[in-house]
C-alpha cells in the first residue's frame, strides 16, 4: 500500500488522445520506476501515481507533466 498518491486529469481538446498515446508509451518502457503510475483515457487523460516516498511522487509528477507539455508542444509545432 502506498503512502502518497496523486491523480491528474488533462484535457487538451483535439490533441488529448495523441498526448495520451505519447506518454503512455513512455511509461511502458520504464520498469524500474519506483512509483506505480497508471494512465487511462476517456475523453480526457487520467494519470494516477502511487508512491511509498513523497520524493518519488514529486519526481514522477514532474517527469510526467514535462512529458505532457513536450507532447503538446510537439503536436503544436507540426500544426496538428
N, C-alpha and C positions, 0 to 999 in steps of 0.2 A: 504494500500500500504506500502511496506517495504522501509526502508531507506538504507539497506545494503543487498547485496546478493553475493553469490559465486557459481561457477559451477566447479565441479571436474570431470575429465574423467579418468577412470582407466582401464588399460588393463593388465591382468596377465596371458596371454596365456590360457592354458587349465583350469586353476584354476578360471578364471574370473567368470563364471556362478555360481560356488559353493560359491565364495566370495559374489556375489550379493545376493544369497538366504539367506546367513547367516546374512548379515547386514540389508537386507530388513525386515526380521522377527523381528529383534530388534526394528526397527522403528515403527512397528505396535503396539507395547505394551507400547509406551511412549506418552500417551495422553496429559500429562501436559507440553510437550516440548514448550518452548516459541518461537521457530522458526518454520517456515514452511519448512519441509525437504521432498524432493521427490527423489525417486530412480527409475531409468529406466535401461533397459538392451537391447542392440542391438549390439552384438559383443564386446562391452565394457560397463563398468558401468558408468552411468552418474548420478551424485548427484548434486542437486540444493538446495541451502539453502537461505531462505529469513528471515530477522530479523529486528525488529524495533530498536534494540540496538546493537552496534558493539561488546559489551562484550558477548552477547548471540550468535552472529555469530561465534566469536572466540571459545567459549566453545563448540559449536556444531561441528565446524570444527575439533577441537582437538579430541573430542569423536569419531566422525565418522572415522577419519583417524586411530585412535587407533583400532577401530573395524576391519577396513580393514586389518591392519597389523596383528592383532591377528588371524583373519580368515586365512590369508595367512600362517602364522607360523604354525597354527594347521594342515592345509592341508599338508604342507611340512613334519611335524612331523610324520604323518601316511603314508607318502610315496605315496600320490596320484599325 
